[in-house]
């Protein structure tokens, strides 16, 4: 798995402070912005985060590149609707010999791992046979319609990929570019940094949060699972019961709650 920060809104904390200051001032925007020192920005951001004034956070966006995750993980990721996604297409990209993600529990169990690899090998072989057969079928159809062989082959491969992908497993490796604003990231971290989140997307969320804290430490000072960000667990009887451990893991200064 590889998660990296591609871009983010320049000077994110100053932008948030400017937007928030405007809500409480009759001054013009340029004057507000020019009057913000690093110390004032830090103090103001800390105050905004502590009271949960999150609407101003929507002005700041972060874009991540994520590689080496499974389709099972990306299906969970794209359920977060206030975001933008660009994912490797299984329609346009041929998946012959596709890479795949093996869950650690499977990898650590010899019997399960053996069956897992056997199943993936079988799917890889079947995918290639289906794609090759469909490519030949469609190529001949296009040639009969008057297309030259090179053009016919190119169009046929696309159609073959389109249908052969139906047998690809959730384990199939994918790549995705994700853009979220800060408020959406807060929500994402509350759900996906939680101990009850699936292991793979939790690992993605933890790395995204680490990168966010490097870029905007005051904004993300209390970001993390709900038990850290909100000071309470929403899981009821299904709670992991590890509040102190989670607070220690995610909080910057031993504080919790916004």
Rosetta blueprint (number, residue, H / E / L):
1 X L
2 X E
3 X E
4 X E
5 X E
6 X E
7 X E
8 X E
9 X L
10 X L
11 X L
12 X H
13 X H
14 X H
15 X H
16 X H
17 X H
18 X H
19 X H
20 X H
21 X H
22 X H
23 X H
24 X L
25 X L
26 X L
27 X L
28 X L
29 X H
30 X H
31 X H
32 X H
33 X H
34 X H
35 X L
36 X L
37 X L
38 X H
39 X H
40 X H
41 X H
42 X H
43 X H
44 X H
45 X H
46 X H
47 X H
48 X H
49 X H
50 X H
51 X H
52 X L
53 X L
54 X L
55 X H
56 X H
57 X H
58 X H
59 X H
60 X L
61 X E
62 X E
63 X E
64 X E
65 X E
66 X E
67 X E
68 X E
69 X E
70 X E
71 X H
72 X H
73 X H
74 X H
75 X H
76 X H
77 X H
78 X L
79 X L
80 X L
81 X L
82 X L
83 X L
84 X E
85 X E
86 X E
87 X E
88 X L
89 X L
90 X L
91 X L
92 X L
93 X L
94 X L
95 X L
96 X L
97 X L
98 X L
99 X L
100 X E
101 X L
102 X L
103 X L
104 X H
105 X H
106 X H
107 X H
108 X L
109 X L
110 X H
111 X H
112 X H
113 X H
114 X H
115 X H
116 X H
117 X H
118 X H
119 X H
120 X H
121 X H
122 X H
123 X H
124 X H
125 X H
126 X H
127 X H
128 X H
129 X H
130 X H
131 X H
132 X H
133 X H
134 X H
135 X H
136 X H
137 X H
138 X H
139 X H
140 X H
141 X H
142 X H
143 X H
144 X H
145 X L
146 X L
147 X L
148 X L
149 X H
150 X H
151 X H
152 X H
153 X H
154 X H
155 X H
156 X H
157 X H
158 X H
159 X H
160 X H
161 X H
162 X H
163 X H
164 X H
165 X H
166 X H
167 X H
168 X L
169 X L
170 X L
171 X L
172 X E
173 X E
174 X E
175 X E
176 X E
177 X E
178 X E
179 X E
180 X E
181 X E
182 X H
183 X H
184 X H
185 X H
186 X H
187 X H
188 X H
189 X H
190 X H
191 X H
192 X H
193 X L
194 X L
195 X L
196 X L
197 X L
198 X L
199 X H
200 X H
201 X H
202 X H
203 X H
204 X H
205 X H
206 X H
207 X H
208 X H
209 X H
210 X H
211 X H
212 X H
213 X H
214 X H
215 X H
216 X L
217 X L
218 X L
219 X L
220 X L
221 X L
222 X L
223 X L
224 X L
225 X L
226 X H
227 X H
228 X H
229 X H
230 X L
231 X L
232 X L
233 X L
234 X L
235 X L
236 X H
237 X H
238 X H
239 X L
240 X L
241 X L
242 X L
243 X H
244 X H
245 X H
246 X H
247 X H
248 X H
249 X H
250 X H
251 X L
252 X L
253 X L
254 X L
255 X L
256 X L
257 X L
258 X L
